[in-house]
């Protein structure tokens, strides 16, 4: 019996060492246009770091903006090098999703694609050699989708959200624009109606209404001069997160608008993201 136990322990030790060696020897990989659904738009690029591990390698998902009816994952291309340098132990997935048109892909198509992309990466985490610890990073409409995913769905639990000027209350955003303004018309197309005619969907698509004490830690960046998504939406979100005891940070830039932020601001933002994730994602 003692000999059997000795052999069993030694065998387990060798097996574990082999597993560890395999994980440590994994080379960096870049996988482009990986399908997470059947539609041509349901694609993602995946950047896997060398030496990754299913136990320790966290996953950062990037979600582009564009008003739900434009944009592409290539919008994040100029930031990928900085993100990969600052977060060398993270895998990064940069996703596309179906865009709304006057006739197709009305909301919640984009919400469903966000969920499908997250579920795909969770399902494939072992194959890719990464953990299921997910951080969502979104800009504008992409931030709206990231927040909605994190607050509305309990599984998988999103570890943190990085929100660049994302809408949080769709009815309030609609009313922010003057009647007939192009952005108001775009929201009406996206939602298949106005807040008066489709109030349920406007509420169901608003991250603000899903904040609870269990919501994911959130860091928010917003320009005070934003005339596309009012900074008041981020202030209200931050206040609600704080009142529910959720870790959050709101960073406002006095002279910044909705886009075309300077490299200096973006570099500062990446440093703040690093600090926030170190404190809140274990």
N, C-alpha and C positions, 0 to 999 in steps of 0.2 A: 504493500500500500504506500509506504514512504517513497519507494522508488517511482511508483506511478505518479504521485503528487509532484515529485521533483521534475520528472519529465514534462508534466503538464505545465508547471510554472515556467520552465525553460522554454517550452514551445510557445507559450503565450508571450514571453519576453521577446523572443526572436521575431514573432509575428508582428508585435506592436512596433518593434524597431524598424521592420521592413516597411510597415505602413507609414511611419513617420518619415523614413527616407524617401519613399515615393512622393509624399506630399512636398517635401522640401526640394525635390529635384524637378518639380513641375516648372517648365519654362513659361515665360510670358507669352501670351497669345492675344491676338486681335481678331475677333470674329465679326464680319460685317454682314448686314442685311439678314440677320437671323429671324426667321418667321416665328411669331408667337400666336398667329391666327391665320385664317384662310384668305383674308383680304390683302391685296398688294401693299396697302398702307401699313399693315400690322407687322412692322419690321423693327429691329433694333441692332445696334452695334454694341459689342461687348468687349471690354478691355480687361484681360485677366493678368494680374501681376505674377511675377515669378515667385516660387516658394509658397504659394497660397495653400490654405488649409480650410477644410470644412468647419473646423472649430474656431478659427480666429479671423479669417478674412471676411471683413464686412463688405457690403454691397451698396454702392451709391447709384441711384437711378436719376437720370436727367430727363426733364420733361419740358420741351420747348413751348414757347408762346406763339402768338399770332392771331389772337382773337377767336380761337377755335375754328377759324375758317382759312387759315394760312399758316406759314411757318414750316420748318423741317428740322430734323435732328442735326443737320449741318449747321444750324444756328449756334450750336454750342462748340463748334470746331475750334474757334479761336481761344476758348477757355480750357480745352482738354489738356493741353500741355501743362498749364499751371496747376490744374486739379490733380493730375497724375503725379506731379512733382511734390505737391503739398500732402497728398494722401497716397503714398506709394504702397501701402498695405491694403488699400481698398480695391475691389473690383468695381468697374464702372460700366453701367448699361445706359445707353443713350437711345431713347425710343422715339419712333414715329407713331402716329395714330390717325384714325380716319377723321378727315376734316369736314365740317358742316358746309353744305351748299344750300341753295334755295330749294332744292328738291330732295336731297339725301342727307343722311347722317346727322339728323337732329339729335340734340341731347335727349337721353343720356348715352349716346353712342360713344362719346369720348370718355366718359366715366367708365363704361364697360370695357373699353380698350385698356384703360389704365389698370383696372382690376385684372384683366386677362394677362397683361404683361407682368404684373407682380406675381400672379399665380404661376405663370410659366417659369419664372426665375426661381421661385421656391421649389417647384417640382424638379427643376434641373440643377439645383444647387450642388448635389453630390457629384453629378457628371462634370460640372464646371470646377469643382473643388473649392467652393465658397460656402460661407455660412448663410443662414437665413436672417441675419441681422441687417435690416434694410434701412437706409436713409434716403429720403426723397428730396430732390432739388428741382424746383420749378420756377419758371419766369412767366409772369403775367397769367395768361390762360393756363399755362402748364403748372404754375403755382396753385391756381384754383383747383386743378385736378389732383395735385399732390396732397393738398390740404383735405380735400374731400375723401380721398382714399384713406388717409391716416386717421381721420376723425370718424368716418362713417362705418368703416369695416374693422372689426376687432381681430380678424385673422386673415393674413398674418399680422402680428402686431408690428407696426412701423416704429422704429426706434427714435427717429427724429425727422423733422421737416425743415428744409431751408426754403423760405418763401421770399422770392423777389417780386414785390408789388402785385401780389395776387388778389383777385376779387374774392370777397368772402360772403357777400350778401347780394344775390343776383337781382332781387327786386329793387333794392336800394341803388344798385349800379344802373339799372334801367332808368330810374327816375332822375339820376344824376345828369343824364344827357337831356338837352332840349328836344322838344318834339320834332321828329323828322331828321334828327342828326344821324349821320351814317352809322355811328356806333350803336345808337339805339335801335336802328333798323336791323343791324347785324344780330343783336341780342334777341330781337323778336323772331328773326329767322331761326336762330339756334334753338330757341325755346318753344317754337311753334305757337307763339302767342305773346300776349302782354302779361304783366303781373295780375291784371284784372281778369283776364280770360283763362289763365293757366297758373293760378296762384300755388297750387300744390307742387307742381314741378319746380317753380322758382324756389320754394322753400326746401324741397328735397335736394336741390342742386347747390345749396348754400352751406359752405363749411361752418359758418358761424353757428348755425342751429344744432350742430352735432358736437360741440365742445362739451366735454365732461371732465371730471377729475382724473379720468383714465386717458385723456388725450395725449398724443405724442408731444414731447418737448419740441418747441418751435422757435426758430430764429427768423426774424422778419426784417427785410430791407425795403425802404420806400423813400422816394424823393418827395419833398414837400411841394414841389412844383408840378407834380404829376396831374395832368388834365385828362388822362384816360381812365385810370383807376384812382379815385381820391384817397389820399393818405388817411382820411378818417376811417376807411374800412380796416386798415391795418391797426390803427389806434384802438378801435372798438374790439377787434379780435384779441389784441394783446391784453386789454383790460379784462375780457372775459376769461382768457386763459389764466390770468393772475388770480381772478376771483375764485377760480376752481382749483387753485394750487398747482397749476401746471407750469413747469419751468419754461420760460420764454424770454426773449430779448427782442426789442424793437430798436432798430438803428435807422434814424432818419437823416437824410442829406438835404440841407436847406435849399441848395440851388439845383438839385437834380430833378429831371422830369421823369417820363415813363421809360425812356430808353436812351441809347447812345451815351451810357455812362462812361466816364473817363477811365483809362487804365489804372490810374491811381486809386480811384474809388473801388474798382473791382479787385485790385490787389489787396486793399485794406479789408474788403468784404471776405475774401478767401481766408485771410488771417483770423478774422473773427469767427468764421465758420469752423476753422480748425479748433479754436479754443472751445467753442460751444459743444462740438461733437466729443471732444476729449472729456468734457465734464458730464455729458449726458448719455453717451452711447458706450456701454460697457461690453 
